[in-house]
């Protein structure tokens, strides 16, 4: 679904932040994009969603490159940022209605999904309110509802759990798991490695603008500790830091 081929990019050609990035996210796969602050995760996501163009290499979603057909490219994914931004003069419901129109969602599907999603995220009483008065958590839930309303082929999430309460986190993770069962692809940038270990199929580890390592949790355990060695979810952070040290990634406080 998402294919990144030898992408080099950033803000200045003379000093690119991304250096020869290549990986894929298949249909029905949930991939965690992890890395220390400054690793290049957000810059890579900006390239994927079309806010920045690579200096070299190609990014395709559903076999389409943005330069070929920008409208079709954008309709293949929905992006959930860490800090969602909304129109102050539109209510929650009006945002959802506008999203459905822009992405070409038909009326029947819209009405069938919207009530269920508002109820699941406890936003029914807030549907006619303006998001300028929402808490960060409510704004995040609002953006999650937008994404699930569309059920796109690819979800791109940048620290989506920050600001959500425990019930909101669990509801989102379970909803994403159901989307994966439908064959949707998910790329999620996160620092919550114990959560990623439980829900994600594979890790892509970025460090200083490069892909340092990629694979499953079991493969990470094998590569770091060797043999059969089960690491409990609460110890995944230590496993990840040991991986960085073993592969020569410098860790700065």
Residue pairs with C-beta under 8 A, 6 or more apart in sequence:
1 24
1 25
1 26
1 27
1 29
1 61
1 62
1 76
1 153
1 154
1 185
2 24
2 25
2 48
2 59
2 60
2 61
2 77
2 154
2 185
2 187
3 24
3 58
3 59
3 60
3 61
4 21
4 22
4 23
4 24
4 44
4 48
4 57
4 58
4 59
5 22
5 57
5 58
5 59
5 60
6 20
6 21
6 22
6 56
6 57
6 58
7 18
7 20
7 21
7 22
7 44
7 47
7 54
7 56
7 57
7 58
7 59
8 16
8 18
8 19
8 20
8 21
8 54
8 55
8 56
8 57
9 16
9 17
9 18
9 43
9 44
9 47
9 52
9 53
9 54
9 55
9 56
9 57
10 16
10 17
10 18
10 43
10 52
10 55
10 209
11 17
11 52
13 55
16 55
16 209
17 40
17 43
17 209
18 40
18 43
18 44
18 47
18 54
18 209
19 209
19 210
20 57
20 210
21 44
21 57
21 209
21 210
21 211
22 57
22 211
23 31
23 204
23 211
23 214
25 31
25 154
25 185
25 186
25 187
26 185
27 153
27 183
27 184
27 185
28 180
28 181
28 182
28 183
28 184
28 185
29 180
29 185
29 186
29 201
29 202
30 176
30 177
30 180
30 185
30 186
30 188
30 199
30 200
30 201
30 202
31 185
31 186
31 187
31 188
31 200
31 201
31 202
31 203
31 204
32 188
32 189
32 190
32 193
32 196
32 200
32 202
32 203
32 204
33 41
33 44
33 45
33 187
33 188
33 189
33 190
33 204
33 206
34 41
34 189
34 190
34 191
34 193
34 196
34 203
34 204
34 205
34 206
34 240
35 41
35 205
35 206
35 207
35 212
36 207
36 244
36 251
38 208
39 206
39 207
39 208
39 209
40 206
40 208
40 209
40 210
41 158
41 189
41 206
42 158
42 189
43 52
43 209
44 206
45 79
45 156
45 158
45 189
46 52
47 53
47 54
47 59
48 59
48 61
48 77
48 156
48 187
49 77
49 79
49 156
50 66
50 70
50 73
50 74
53 66
53 67
58 65
59 65
59 66
61 73
61 76
61 77
61 153
61 154
62 76
62 153
62 154
64 72
64 73
64 76
65 73
66 73
66 74
75 103
75 104
75 152
76 152
76 153
76 154
77 152
77 153
77 154
77 155
77 156
78 146
78 147
78 150
78 152
78 154
78 155
78 156
79 156
79 157
79 158
80 140
80 143
80 144
80 147
80 155
80 156
80 157
80 158
80 160
81 143
81 158
82 158
82 159
82 160
82 162
83 136
84 139
84 140
84 142
84 143
86 95
86 131
86 132
86 139
86 142
87 95
87 131
88 130
88 131
88 132
89 130
90 98
90 130
90 131
91 127
91 128
91 129
91 130
91 131
92 123
92 126
92 127
92 128
92 129
92 130
92 131
92 134
92 142
93 114
93 127
93 128
95 131
95 142
95 146
96 110
96 114
96 145
96 146
96 149
97 110
99 105
99 146
99 149
99 150
100 110
100 149
100 150
103 150
103 152
105 149
105 150
110 149
113 148
113 149
113 151
114 149
115 124
117 123
117 145
117 148
117 149
118 124
118 127
118 145
120 171
120 175
121 141
121 144
121 145
121 168
121 171
122 141
122 167
123 138
123 141
123 142
123 145
126 134
126 138
131 138
131 139
131 142
134 142
135 163
136 163
137 163
137 164
137 165
137 168
139 163
140 160
140 162
140 163
140 164
140 168
141 164
141 168
144 160
144 168
144 172
144 175
147 155
148 175
148 179
151 179
151 182
151 184
152 184
153 184
153 185
154 184
154 185
154 186
154 187
155 176
155 179
155 184
155 185
155 186
155 187
155 188
156 187
156 188
157 186
157 187
157 188
157 189
157 190
158 189
159 189
159 190
159 191
160 172
160 188
160 190
161 169
161 172
161 190
161 192
161 195
164 172
169 195
173 195
173 199
176 186
176 188
176 199
177 199
179 186
180 186
188 196
188 200
190 196
193 236
193 237
193 240
194 233
194 234
194 236
194 237
196 203
196 236
197 217
197 233
197 236
198 233
201 216
202 214
202 215
202 216
203 213
203 214
203 215
203 216
203 217
203 220
204 211
204 214
205 211
205 212
205 213
205 214
205 240
205 243
205 244
206 212
207 244
207 247
207 249
208 249
208 250
212 244
212 247
212 249
213 220
213 223
213 243
213 247
215 223
217 231
217 236
220 239
220 240
220 243
221 229
221 230
221 231
221 239
222 229
223 243
223 246
224 239
224 242
224 243
224 246
225 231
225 239
225 242
231 238
231 239
241 251
244 251
245 251
